[in-house]
Amino acid sequence: MTSVLLSPIAPTRPDAHRPDAHRPDARELGVGQDSELAAMPGAGTGDGDHGGRTDARDLRLVSSRPTPATFWRRRLVVGAGLLLVGLMLLGVLGQVGASADLADRVDGHVIIEPGQTLWDIAVVTAPDGVDARAHLAAIEDLNGIRADDVQAWNVILLPAR
């Protein structure tokens, strides 16, 4: 008696255990001959019987071609995604450039104490050889304020020398 190994993965064919069973191959069937294919039970049907042959008629596309509207929707989605990624990159690069530019122009900071003026800060922090008026104008430009607008506890950035 012959033993047959059955795999839980591979489906069994009904004639797999019979050594005398003979299935004709494509040359014997003559794939172009419809009458022979129709005469064979399970042959050429592609119905998942795992024993039959398939011919060109059984090989069909599963889905139809997308409509032009589908192509346009896909293009719009891809375009919007690329635009969003581009804007995000520009924003990140702009922030890096702005912070690097500001870091190059700033030498430190001072907190204004009550009773102190921006002129006092300019006189004390002016580098050697720089007029206090020019330094005061540089402080105003860097901070975007006027000397009259300074209040106690404001943080003032000092320009690089």
C-alpha atoms as one frame of an Amber mdcrd trajectory, in Angstrom:
protein
   0.000   0.000   0.000   1.352   3.422  -0.856   1.213   6.226   1.619   0.336
   9.684   0.484   1.772  12.726   2.215  -0.863  15.381   2.575   0.305  18.938
   3.078  -1.951  21.328   4.965  -0.857  24.085   2.582  -1.060  22.496  -0.859
  -4.492  21.363  -1.979  -4.764  17.763  -3.051  -5.743  16.743  -6.524  -8.314
  13.986  -6.816  -6.016  11.834  -8.949  -2.782  12.542  -7.028  -2.810   9.213
  -5.237  -3.534   7.144  -8.364  -0.371   6.360 -10.304  -2.343   5.165 -13.320
  -4.251   8.446 -13.714  -3.228  10.385 -16.774  -3.976  14.013 -17.489  -3.198
  15.245 -20.985  -0.846  18.199 -21.298  -1.330  21.244 -23.554   0.174  19.555
 -26.616  -2.165  16.617 -26.309  -5.160  18.866 -25.780  -4.370  21.249 -28.606
  -5.049  24.467 -26.747  -6.660  26.094 -29.761  -9.221  23.310 -30.138 -12.302
  24.333 -28.194 -14.146  21.058 -28.669 -11.496  19.028 -26.865 -11.271  21.538
 -24.036 -14.996  21.526 -23.598 -15.033  17.735 -23.584 -12.499  17.486 -20.725
 -14.166  17.727 -17.309 -12.633  20.593 -15.361 -10.139  21.392 -18.124  -9.818
  24.988 -19.215 -12.385  26.282 -16.758 -10.030  27.954 -14.320 -12.540  27.231
 -11.584  -9.904  26.270  -9.043 -10.158  22.525  -9.453  -6.316  22.346  -9.423
  -6.357  19.622 -12.002  -7.512  21.342 -15.132  -5.524  23.283 -17.670  -6.142
  26.903 -18.404  -6.028  28.535 -21.783  -5.875  32.111 -22.959  -9.634  32.559
 -22.612  -9.424  31.963 -18.852  -6.762  34.600 -18.295  -8.709  37.827 -17.828
  -7.944  41.079 -16.087  -9.488  41.217 -12.652 -10.293  44.916 -12.729 -11.130
  47.260 -15.534  -9.049  50.246 -16.561  -9.547  53.321 -14.348 -11.599  56.153
 -15.780 -10.065  59.499 -16.770 -11.686  61.062 -13.707  -9.801  58.609 -11.502
  -6.521  59.584 -13.164  -7.239  63.282 -12.572  -8.123  62.681  -8.925  -4.879
  60.766  -8.445  -2.913  63.543 -10.122  -4.544  66.169  -7.915  -3.829  64.201
  -4.744  -0.202  63.635  -5.708   0.190  67.281  -6.720  -1.328  68.524  -3.470
   0.943  66.205  -1.496   4.028  67.432  -3.333   2.975  71.031  -2.817   2.481
  70.436   0.896   5.887  68.779   1.241   7.495  71.650  -0.681   5.897  74.273
   1.527   6.970  72.428   4.644  10.553  72.278   3.369  10.512  75.982   2.560
   9.207  76.762   6.033  11.891  74.669   7.722  14.663  76.119   5.576  13.342
  79.635   6.174  13.371  79.106   9.932  16.915  77.769   9.843  18.052  80.708
   7.736  16.297  83.255   9.967  17.696  81.833  13.180  21.195  81.647  11.701
  20.902  85.237  10.476  19.724  86.458  13.885  22.416  84.476  15.700  25.063
  86.135  13.526  23.768  89.602  14.431  23.257  89.109  18.210  26.053  89.347
  20.760  24.000  88.931  23.922  21.056  90.388  25.804  20.280  92.765  28.660
  17.211  93.024  30.878  16.116  96.621  31.462  15.811  97.361  35.167  13.426
  99.983  36.578  14.778 103.505  36.039  17.194 102.397  33.309  16.966 103.785
  29.750  18.056 102.446  26.420  20.647 105.210  26.264  22.230 103.910  29.472
  22.419 100.413  27.962  23.959 101.786  24.721  26.643 103.737  26.610  27.630
 100.769  28.795  27.603  98.098  26.048  29.098 100.105  23.155  32.289  98.472
  21.858  35.556 100.395  21.936  35.763 102.938  19.132  31.974 102.900  18.427
  29.931 106.016  19.106  27.106 105.452  21.649  24.588 107.066  19.235  25.448
 104.589  16.456  25.258 101.734  18.962  21.846 102.991  20.191  20.580 103.053
  16.568  21.880  99.490  16.038  20.071  98.323  19.228  16.829  99.958  18.061
  17.105  98.354  14.591  17.898  94.908  15.952  15.028  94.893  18.452  12.534
  96.753  16.260  11.766  99.328  18.965  12.359 103.016  19.703  14.147 104.278
  22.792  10.880 105.820  24.061   9.058 102.433  24.018  11.355 100.613  26.464
   9.843  99.559  29.786  11.247  97.859  32.854  11.960  94.106  32.546  12.085
  94.190  28.734  14.754  91.947  27.235  16.971  93.834  24.790  19.217  92.036
  22.313  22.654  93.529  21.812  24.113  93.758  18.292  27.316  91.929  17.419
  30.411  94.041  17.243
